[in-house]
Amino acid sequence: MHAALVPASYHRVTANGSAIRLLHGENAPSIIEALVYCIQKADGKDKDVTAGLQLMRDEATASYKPFMENILRWQEHAVMNLQNAKQRIPQMTKPAPTQGSALFSY
């Protein structure tokens, strides 16, 4: 699990930064490639992290179980944010509307 913690976090942060750049109008193919690649990598690493945290929780003494449950909730929140970003990829990679499009019609 420890070997997956840093890569999972790195890929999540990079995916988030790429998504923000796309939402702010940047559209370089390398940004989209980084977003997709990092989401895929984070997915795999997050599974390893979650499995490791669950094992640690299961093996923890009763006094540490609540602490481990809290860490697992943080991990679940991080995974959920990544899943939300994954669902928004099609919206983020569409070309921006231009004048004359339906969005700008009066």
N, CA, C and O atoms as a GROMACS GRO file, in nm:
protein
  424
    1MET      N    1   0.082  -0.119   0.000
    1MET     CA    2   0.000   0.000   0.000
    1MET      C    3   0.087   0.126   0.000
    1MET      O    4   0.057   0.221  -0.072
    2HIS      N    5   0.192   0.126   0.079
    2HIS     CA    6   0.275   0.246   0.088
    2HIS      C    7   0.335   0.284  -0.046
    2HIS      O    8   0.353   0.403  -0.075
    3ALA      N    9   0.366   0.186  -0.128
    3ALA     CA   10   0.423   0.215  -0.260
    3ALA      C   11   0.321   0.279  -0.352
    3ALA      O   12   0.359   0.341  -0.452
    4ALA      N   13   0.193   0.267  -0.322
    4ALA     CA   14   0.087   0.323  -0.406
    4ALA      C   15   0.041   0.460  -0.359
    4ALA      O   16  -0.021   0.534  -0.436
    5LEU      N   17   0.069   0.497  -0.234
    5LEU     CA   18   0.018   0.623  -0.179
    5LEU      C   19   0.062   0.746  -0.257
    5LEU      O   20  -0.021   0.825  -0.301
    6VAL      N   21   0.191   0.762  -0.275
    6VAL     CA   22   0.242   0.881  -0.343
    6VAL      C   23   0.201   0.884  -0.489
    6VAL      O   24   0.154   0.988  -0.536
    7PRO      N   25   0.216   0.774  -0.565
    7PRO     CA   26   0.171   0.779  -0.704
    7PRO      C   27   0.021   0.807  -0.717
    7PRO      O   28  -0.020   0.880  -0.808
    8ALA      N   29  -0.061   0.750  -0.629
    8ALA     CA   30  -0.206   0.775  -0.636
    8ALA      C   31  -0.234   0.923  -0.616
    8ALA      O   32  -0.312   0.983  -0.691
    9SER      N   33  -0.172   0.981  -0.516
    9SER     CA   34  -0.191   1.123  -0.488
    9SER      C   35  -0.140   1.209  -0.604
    9SER      O   36  -0.208   1.303  -0.646
   10TYR      N   37  -0.023   1.178  -0.653
   10TYR     CA   38   0.035   1.254  -0.765
   10TYR      C   39  -0.059   1.252  -0.885
   10TYR      O   40  -0.086   1.356  -0.945
   11HIS      N   41  -0.108   1.134  -0.921
   11HIS     CA   42  -0.192   1.123  -1.040
   11HIS      C   43  -0.326   1.193  -1.018
   11HIS      O   44  -0.380   1.252  -1.112
   12ARG      N   45  -0.381   1.187  -0.896
   12ARG     CA   46  -0.506   1.258  -0.869
   12ARG      C   47  -0.486   1.409  -0.881
   12ARG      O   48  -0.568   1.478  -0.941
   13VAL      N   49  -0.379   1.460  -0.823
   13VAL     CA   50  -0.352   1.604  -0.828
   13VAL      C   51  -0.328   1.649  -0.972
   13VAL      O   52  -0.378   1.754  -1.013
   14THR      N   53  -0.254   1.572  -1.048
   14THR     CA   54  -0.227   1.607  -1.188
   14THR      C   55  -0.355   1.601  -1.272
   14THR      O   56  -0.377   1.687  -1.358
   15ALA      N   57  -0.439   1.501  -1.248
   15ALA     CA   58  -0.567   1.493  -1.319
   15ALA      C   59  -0.653   1.613  -1.286
   15ALA      O   60  -0.716   1.672  -1.374
   16ASN      N   61  -0.657   1.651  -1.159
   16ASN     CA   62  -0.736   1.766  -1.117
   16ASN      C   63  -0.685   1.894  -1.183
   16ASN      O   64  -0.764   1.975  -1.231
   17GLY      N   65  -0.555   1.912  -1.184
   17GLY     CA   66  -0.498   2.030  -1.249
   17GLY      C   67  -0.527   2.034  -1.398
   17GLY      O   68  -0.555   2.141  -1.453
   18SER      N   69  -0.521   1.920  -1.463
   18SER     CA   70  -0.553   1.913  -1.606
   18SER      C   71  -0.699   1.948  -1.630
   18SER      O   72  -0.732   2.019  -1.725
   19ALA      N   73  -0.788   1.898  -1.544
   19ALA     CA   74  -0.931   1.927  -1.558
   19ALA      C   75  -0.956   2.077  -1.541
   19ALA      O   76  -1.035   2.136  -1.615
   20ILE      N   77  -0.891   2.137  -1.444
   20ILE     CA   78  -0.908   2.281  -1.422
   20ILE      C   79  -0.861   2.359  -1.544
   20ILE      O   80  -0.927   2.454  -1.586
   21ARG      N   81  -0.749   2.320  -1.602
   21ARG     CA   82  -0.700   2.389  -1.722
   21ARG      C   83  -0.801   2.377  -1.836
   21ARG      O   84  -0.824   2.474  -1.908
   22LEU      N   85  -0.860   2.259  -1.854
   22LEU     CA   86  -0.960   2.241  -1.960
   22LEU      C   87  -1.084   2.326  -1.932
   22LEU      O   88  -1.139   2.387  -2.024
   23LEU      N   89  -1.127   2.329  -1.808
   23LEU     CA   90  -1.246   2.408  -1.773
   23LEU      C   91  -1.222   2.558  -1.792
   23LEU      O   92  -1.318   2.633  -1.810
   24HIS      N   93  -1.097   2.600  -1.789
   24HIS     CA   94  -1.066   2.742  -1.808
   24HIS      C   95  -1.034   2.775  -1.953
   24HIS      O   96  -0.984   2.883  -1.984
   25GLY      N   97  -1.064   2.681  -2.042
   25GLY     CA   98  -1.055   2.711  -2.184
   25GLY      C   99  -0.931   2.662  -2.256
   25GLY      O  100  -0.924   2.672  -2.379
   26GLU      N  101  -0.834   2.609  -2.185
   26GLU     CA  102  -0.718   2.554  -2.256
   26GLU      C  103  -0.762   2.426  -2.326
   26GLU      O  104  -0.852   2.356  -2.278
   27ASN      N  105  -0.701   2.396  -2.439
   27ASN     CA  106  -0.745   2.278  -2.513
   27ASN      C  107  -0.632   2.201  -2.581
   27ASN      O  108  -0.655   2.130  -2.678
   28ALA      N  109  -0.512   2.216  -2.531
   28ALA     CA  110  -0.399   2.144  -2.591
   28ALA      C  111  -0.420   1.993  -2.575
   28ALA      O  112  -0.459   1.948  -2.467
   29PRO      N  113  -0.396   1.916  -2.680
   29PRO     CA  114  -0.412   1.771  -2.670
   29PRO      C  115  -0.332   1.709  -2.555
   29PRO      O  116  -0.375   1.609  -2.497
   30SER      N  117  -0.218   1.767  -2.523
   30SER     CA  118  -0.136   1.711  -2.414
   30SER      C  119  -0.207   1.720  -2.280
   30SER      O  120  -0.185   1.636  -2.192
   31ILE      N  121  -0.292   1.821  -2.262
   31ILE     CA  122  -0.367   1.834  -2.136
   31ILE      C  123  -0.469   1.722  -2.126
   31ILE      O  124  -0.485   1.660  -2.021
   32ILE      N  125  -0.538   1.696  -2.236
   32ILE     CA  126  -0.638   1.588  -2.238
   32ILE      C  127  -0.568   1.454  -2.217
   32ILE      O  128  -0.617   1.369  -2.142
   33GLU      N  129  -0.455   1.435  -2.282
   33GLU     CA  130  -0.381   1.309  -2.266
   33GLU      C  131  -0.336   1.291  -2.121
   33GLU      O  132  -0.346   1.181  -2.066
   34ALA      N  133  -0.288   1.398  -2.059
   34ALA     CA  134  -0.245   1.390  -1.918
   34ALA      C  135  -0.363   1.358  -1.828
   34ALA      O  136  -0.350   1.278  -1.735
   35LEU      N  137  -0.476   1.421  -1.854
   35LEU     CA  138  -0.596   1.396  -1.774
   35LEU      C  139  -0.637   1.249  -1.779
   35LEU      O  140  -0.657   1.186  -1.676
   36VAL      N  141  -0.648   1.196  -1.899
   36VAL     CA  142  -0.692   1.057  -1.915
   36VAL      C  143  -0.590   0.961  -1.855
   36VAL      O  144  -0.627   0.869  -1.782
   37TYR      N  145  -0.463   0.983  -1.884
   37TYR     CA  146  -0.357   0.896  -1.832
   37TYR      C  147  -0.356   0.896  -1.679
   37TYR      O  148  -0.349   0.790  -1.616
   38CYS      N  149  -0.364   1.014  -1.621
   38CYS     CA  150  -0.356   1.024  -1.475
   38CYS      C  151  -0.479   0.965  -1.407
   38CYS      O  152  -0.468   0.907  -1.299
   39ILE      N  153  -0.596   0.980  -1.467
   39ILE     CA  154  -0.715   0.918  -1.409
   39ILE      C  155  -0.700   0.766  -1.412
   39ILE      O  156  -0.732   0.699  -1.314
   40GLN      N  157  -0.652   0.713  -1.522
   40GLN     CA  158  -0.634   0.568  -1.531
   40GLN      C  159  -0.532   0.519  -1.429
   40GLN      O  160  -0.556   0.418  -1.361
   41LYS      N  161  -0.421   0.587  -1.416
   41LYS     CA  162  -0.317   0.547  -1.320
   41LYS      C  163  -0.367   0.561  -1.176
   41LYS      O  164  -0.343   0.473  -1.093
   42ALA      N  165  -0.435   0.670  -1.147
   42ALA     CA  166  -0.485   0.691  -1.011
   42ALA      C  167  -0.587   0.585  -0.973
   42ALA      O  168  -0.589   0.538  -0.860
   43ASP      N  169  -0.670   0.546  -1.070
   43ASP     CA  170  -0.769   0.439  -1.044
   43ASP      C  171  -0.701   0.313  -0.990
   43ASP      O  172  -0.743   0.259  -0.888
   44GLY      N  173  -0.599   0.269  -1.059
   44GLY     CA  174  -0.530   0.147  -1.018
   44GLY      C  175  -0.460   0.162  -0.884
   44GLY      O  176  -0.468   0.074  -0.799
   45LYS      N  177  -0.391   0.273  -0.865
   45LYS     CA  178  -0.319   0.296  -0.739
   45LYS      C  179  -0.416   0.312  -0.622
   45LYS      O  180  -0.388   0.265  -0.512
   46ASP      N  181  -0.529   0.379  -0.647
   46ASP     CA  182  -0.628   0.396  -0.539
   46ASP      C  183  -0.683   0.263  -0.492
   46ASP      O  184  -0.712   0.246  -0.373
   47LYS      N  185  -0.698   0.168  -0.582
   47LYS     CA  186  -0.746   0.035  -0.541
   47LYS      C  187  -0.647  -0.029  -0.445
   47LYS      O  188  -0.687  -0.090  -0.346
   48ASP      N  189  -0.518  -0.015  -0.475
   48ASP     CA  190  -0.415  -0.069  -0.386
   48ASP      C  191  -0.416   0.001  -0.250
   48ASP      O  192  -0.404  -0.064  -0.146
   49VAL      N  193  -0.431   0.132  -0.252
   49VAL     CA  194  -0.434   0.209  -0.127
   49VAL      C  195  -0.555   0.168  -0.043
   49VAL      O  196  -0.541   0.142   0.076
   50THR      N  197  -0.671   0.161  -0.105
   50THR     CA  198  -0.793   0.124  -0.033
   50THR      C  199  -0.780  -0.016   0.028
   50THR      O  200  -0.816  -0.037   0.143
   51ALA      N  201  -0.728  -0.110  -0.049
   51ALA     CA  202  -0.711  -0.246   0.002
   51ALA      C  203  -0.615  -0.247   0.122
   51ALA      O  204  -0.640  -0.315   0.221
   52GLY      N  205  -0.508  -0.172   0.112
   52GLY     CA  206  -0.412  -0.164   0.223
   52GLY      C  207  -0.472  -0.101   0.347
   52GLY      O  208  -0.448  -0.148   0.458
   53LEU      N  209  -0.548   0.006   0.328
   53LEU     CA  210  -0.613   0.072   0.442
   53LEU      C  211  -0.716  -0.019   0.507
   53LEU      O  212  -0.730  -0.020   0.630
   54GLN      N  213  -0.790  -0.093   0.426
   54GLN     CA  214  -0.888  -0.186   0.482
   54GLN      C  215  -0.819  -0.294   0.565
   54GLN      O  216  -0.868  -0.332   0.672
   55LEU      N  217  -0.708  -0.344   0.517
   55LEU     CA  218  -0.632  -0.444   0.591
   55LEU      C  219  -0.581  -0.385   0.723
   55LEU      O  220  -0.589  -0.449   0.827
   56MET      N  221  -0.529  -0.263   0.717
   56MET     CA  222  -0.480  -0.198   0.838
   56MET      C  223  -0.594  -0.178   0.938
   56MET      O  224  -0.575  -0.200   1.058
   57ARG      N  225  -0.710  -0.137   0.890
   57ARG     CA  226  -0.826  -0.120   0.978
   57ARG      C  227  -0.865  -0.252   1.042
   57ARG      O  228  -0.890  -0.259   1.162
   58ASP      N  229  -0.870  -0.357   0.961
   58ASP     CA  230  -0.911  -0.488   1.012
   58ASP      C  231  -0.813  -0.542   1.116
   58ASP      O  232  -0.854  -0.613   1.208
   59GLU      N  233  -0.686  -0.508   1.103
   59GLU     CA  234  -0.584  -0.558   1.195
   59GLU      C  235  -0.560  -0.464   1.314
   59GLU      O  236  -0.488  -0.499   1.407
   60ALA      N  237  -0.621  -0.346   1.311
   60ALA     CA  238  -0.598  -0.247   1.417
   60ALA      C  239  -0.666  -0.288   1.547
   60ALA      O  240  -0.766  -0.360   1.547
   61THR      N  241  -0.608  -0.241   1.657
   61THR     CA  242  -0.673  -0.263   1.786
   61THR      C  243  -0.798  -0.176   1.791
   61THR      O  244  -0.814  -0.082   1.713
   62ALA      N  245  -0.886  -0.208   1.884
   62ALA     CA  246  -1.015  -0.138   1.893
   62ALA      C  247  -0.997   0.013   1.908
   62ALA      O  248  -1.077   0.090   1.854
   63SER      N  249  -0.895   0.055   1.979
   63SER     CA  250  -0.876   0.199   2.001
   63SER      C  251  -0.833   0.272   1.873
   63SER      O  252  -0.853   0.393   1.862
   64TYR      N  253  -0.774   0.202   1.777
   64TYR     CA  254  -0.730   0.264   1.652
   64TYR      C  255  -0.829   0.248   1.537
   64TYR      O  256  -0.815   0.314   1.434
   65LYS      N  257  -0.929   0.162   1.554
   65LYS     CA  258  -1.025   0.140   1.444
   65LYS      C  259  -1.095   0.269   1.401
   65LYS      O  260  -1.106   0.293   1.280
   66PRO      N  261  -1.143   0.354   1.494
   66PRO     CA  262  -1.207   0.479   1.449
   66PRO      C  263  -1.112   0.567   1.367
   66PRO      O  264  -1.154   0.631   1.270
   67PHE      N  265  -0.987   0.571   1.406
   67PHE     CA  266  -0.887   0.647   1.332
   67PHE      C  267  -0.874   0.593   1.189
   67PHE      O  268  -0.870   0.670   1.093
   68MET      N  269  -0.866   0.462   1.178
   68MET     CA  270  -0.853   0.400   1.046
   68MET      C  271  -0.980   0.420   0.963
   68MET      O  272  -0.972   0.438   0.841
   69GLU      N  273  -1.096   0.416   1.027
   69GLU     CA  274  -1.221   0.443   0.955
   69GLU      C  275  -1.220   0.584   0.897
   69GLU      O  276  -1.267   0.606   0.786
   70ASN      N  277  -1.168   0.678   0.974
   70ASN     CA  278  -1.161   0.816   0.926
   70ASN      C  279  -1.069   0.827   0.804
   70ASN      O  280  -1.102   0.896   0.708
   71ILE      N  281  -0.956   0.761   0.809
   71ILE     CA  282  -0.864   0.761   0.694
   71ILE      C  283  -0.930   0.697   0.573
   71ILE      O  284  -0.915   0.745   0.460
   72LEU      N  285  -1.004   0.589   0.595
   72LEU     CA  286  -1.075   0.525   0.484
   72LEU      C  287  -1.180   0.618   0.424
   72LEU      O  288  -1.199   0.618   0.302
   73ARG      N  289  -1.247   0.697   0.506
   73ARG     CA  290  -1.345   0.794   0.452
   73ARG      C  291  -1.275   0.898   0.365
   73ARG      O  292  -1.327   0.936   0.261
   74TRP      N  293  -1.157   0.944   0.408
   74TRP     CA  294  -1.082   1.038   0.326
   74TRP      C  295  -1.045   0.976   0.192
   74TRP      O  296  -1.055   1.040   0.087
   75GLN      N  297  -1.004   0.851   0.196
   75GLN     CA  298  -0.969   0.780   0.072
   75GLN      C  299  -1.091   0.765  -0.017
   75GLN      O  300  -1.082   0.785  -0.138
   76GLU      N  301  -1.205   0.730   0.041
   76GLU     CA  302  -1.328   0.716  -0.037
   76GLU      C  303  -1.366   0.849  -0.101
   76GLU      O  304  -1.413   0.852  -0.215
   77HIS      N  305  -1.347   0.958  -0.028
   77HIS     CA  306  -1.376   1.091  -0.082
   77HIS      C  307  -1.284   1.123  -0.201
   77HIS      O  308  -1.329   1.176  -0.303
   78ALA      N  309  -1.157   1.090  -0.188
   78ALA     CA  310  -1.062   1.113  -0.298
   78ALA      C  311  -1.100   1.031  -0.420
   78ALA      O  312  -1.095   1.081  -0.533
   79VAL      N  313  -1.139   0.906  -0.400
   79VAL     CA  314  -1.181   0.819  -0.511
   79VAL      C  315  -1.307   0.874  -0.576
   79VAL      O  316  -1.320   0.874  -0.698
   80MET      N  317  -1.401   0.921  -0.494
   80MET     CA  318  -1.526   0.976  -0.547
   80MET      C  319  -1.499   1.099  -0.633
   80MET      O  320  -1.558   1.114  -0.740
   81ASN      N  321  -1.410   1.187  -0.589
   81ASN     CA  322  -1.376   1.305  -0.668
   81ASN      C  323  -1.316   1.265  -0.803
   81ASN      O  324  -1.345   1.327  -0.905
   82LEU      N  325  -1.232   1.164  -0.802
   82LEU     CA  326  -1.172   1.117  -0.927
   82LEU      C  327  -1.279   1.060  -1.020
   82LEU      O  328  -1.275   1.082  -1.141
   83GLN      N  329  -1.374   0.986  -0.964
   83GLN     CA  330  -1.483   0.930  -1.045
   83GLN      C  331  -1.568   1.041  -1.106
   83GLN      O  332  -1.611   1.031  -1.221
   84ASN      N  333  -1.594   1.146  -1.028
   84ASN     CA  334  -1.669   1.260  -1.081
   84ASN      C  335  -1.595   1.325  -1.197
   84ASN      O  336  -1.656   1.361  -1.298
   85ALA      N  337  -1.466   1.341  -1.183
   85ALA     CA  338  -1.386   1.399  -1.292
   85ALA      C  339  -1.391   1.309  -1.415
   85ALA      O  340  -1.401   1.358  -1.528
   86LYS      N  341  -1.385   1.179  -1.393
   86LYS     CA  342  -1.389   1.084  -1.505
   86LYS      C  343  -1.521   1.098  -1.582
   86LYS      O  344  -1.522   1.091  -1.705
   87GLN      N  345  -1.630   1.117  -1.510
   87GLN     CA  346  -1.760   1.131  -1.575
   87GLN      C  347  -1.771   1.262  -1.653
   87GLN      O  348  -1.849   1.270  -1.748
   88ARG      N  349  -1.694   1.363  -1.615
   88ARG     CA  350  -1.702   1.493  -1.682
   88ARG      C  351  -1.606   1.508  -1.799
   88ARG      O  352  -1.606   1.611  -1.866
   89ILE      N  353  -1.524   1.408  -1.826
   89ILE     CA  354  -1.427   1.419  -1.936
   89ILE      C  355  -1.495   1.455  -2.068
   89ILE      O  356  -1.445   1.545  -2.136
   90PRO      N  357  -1.605   1.390  -2.107
   90PRO     CA  358  -1.666   1.428  -2.236
   90PRO      C  359  -1.707   1.575  -2.242
   90PRO      O  360  -1.694   1.638  -2.346
   91GLN      N  361  -1.755   1.630  -2.131
   91GLN     CA  362  -1.793   1.771  -2.129
   91GLN      C  363  -1.671   1.861  -2.141
   91GLN      O  364  -1.675   1.964  -2.208
   92MET      N  365  -1.562   1.822  -2.075
   92MET     CA  366  -1.443   1.906  -2.073
   92MET      C  367  -1.368   1.904  -2.204
   92MET      O  368  -1.292   1.996  -2.233
   93THR      N  369  -1.386   1.802  -2.284
   93THR     CA  370  -1.309   1.789  -2.407
   93THR      C  371  -1.386   1.833  -2.531
   93THR      O  372  -1.335   1.823  -2.642
   94LYS      N  373  -1.509   1.882  -2.513
   94LYS     CA  374  -1.585   1.935  -2.626
   94LYS      C  375  -1.530   2.072  -2.663
   94LYS      O  376  -1.482   2.144  -2.576
   95PRO      N  377  -1.535   2.107  -2.790
   95PRO     CA  378  -1.490   2.241  -2.830
   95PRO      C  379  -1.576   2.347  -2.764
   95PRO      O  380  -1.696   2.327  -2.742
   96ALA      N  381  -1.516   2.460  -2.732
   96ALA     CA  382  -1.589   2.570  -2.671
   96ALA      C  383  -1.689   2.628  -2.771
   96ALA      O  384  -1.661   2.632  -2.891
   97PRO      N  385  -1.806   2.673  -2.722
   97PRO     CA  386  -1.904   2.734  -2.812
   97PRO      C  387  -1.850   2.864  -2.870
   97PRO      O  388  -1.773   2.935  -2.806
   98THR      N  389  -1.890   2.893  -2.992
   98THR     CA  390  -1.847   3.016  -3.059
   98THR      C  391  -1.968   3.103  -3.084
   98THR      O  392  -2.082   3.058  -3.073
   99GLN      N  393  -1.944   3.228  -3.119
   99GLN     CA  394  -2.055   3.316  -3.153
   99GLN      C  395  -2.130   3.257  -3.271
   99GLN      O  396  -2.070   3.203  -3.364
  100GLY      N  397  -2.260   3.269  -3.265
  100GLY     CA  398  -2.343   3.213  -3.370
  100GLY      C  399  -2.391   3.074  -3.336
  100GLY      O  400  -2.481   3.022  -3.403
  101SER      N  401  -2.334   3.014  -3.234
  101SER     CA  402  -2.383   2.882  -3.193
  101SER      C  403  -2.510   2.901  -3.112
  101SER      O  404  -2.544   3.012  -3.073
  102ALA      N  405  -2.580   2.793  -3.088
  102ALA     CA  406  -2.707   2.798  -3.016
  102ALA      C  407  -2.691   2.861  -2.878
  102ALA      O  408  -2.784   2.924  -2.828
  103LEU      N  409  -2.574   2.844  -2.816
  103LEU     CA  410  -2.552   2.896  -2.682
  103LEU      C  411  -2.556   3.049  -2.682
  103LEU      O  412  -2.596   3.110  -2.583
  104PHE      N  413  -2.514   3.112  -2.793
  104PHE     CA  414  -2.509   3.256  -2.799
  104PHE      C  415  -2.626   3.317  -2.876
  104PHE      O  416  -2.628   3.437  -2.900
  105SER      N  417  -2.723   3.236  -2.914
  105SER     CA  418  -2.839   3.289  -2.987
  105SER      C  419  -2.932   3.360  -2.890
  105SER      O  420  -2.945   3.321  -2.774
  106TYR      N  421  -2.996   3.464  -2.939
  106TYR     CA  422  -3.091   3.539  -2.856
  106TYR      C  423  -3.231   3.512  -2.898
  106TYR      O  424  -3.324   3.567  -2.839
   0.00000   0.00000   0.00000
